[in-house]
Amino acid sequence: MATSNSSFGEFNGKLGNLVSYQLKGKTVVRHIGKTKKPPTAAQLAVRQRMATVIKFLRPALAFINTGLLEPAINPQVSLTGTLLTITWSVTADMDWGIKNDRTMLLVYCPELDKVVYVLSGARRSSGQDEMELPANYAGKELQVYISFKASNGKSISDSCWVGV
């Protein structure tokens, strides 16, 4: 976004494919373009690391969010065949406002580079949720995460890694 300090067309910031900035007391305006220089080894390494992060996060975008709800207390996971069961502690003095929160479960299989998830599972007050995994997940390393979403969908807890 560009800002203008006068009516004579001067601006600071980005405007279309132009960028304006101050350099040694002078206003500089330049065209934004791509470099023709080959990337350095360090640039390629950073790009590779970012590609790895994006590759993991892209299939899970609907799941990813930051929230204000309490996370799961003492989450545990068990796997029987392809049936994944996650349990968590439910306290007797649980606040009424969070009893109806719904689980959000995410299972990542690094070997297959695939993610499956449930966005509205069991109620927090139940202390347990189950998820049937695809058959090709059997016997493979899995990374399991749980979080909670408010019943109105407006708040989400931080996720907890449960493992497997």
Secondary structure, DSSP 8 states (H G I E B T S, - for coil): -EE-SSTTS--EEEETTEEEEEETTEEEEEE-----S---HHHHHHHHHHHHHHHHHGGGTTT-----S---SS-EEEEETTEEEEE----TT--HHHHT-EEEEEEEETTTTEEEEESS-SBGGG-EEEEE--GGGTTS--EEEEEEE-TTSS-B---EE---
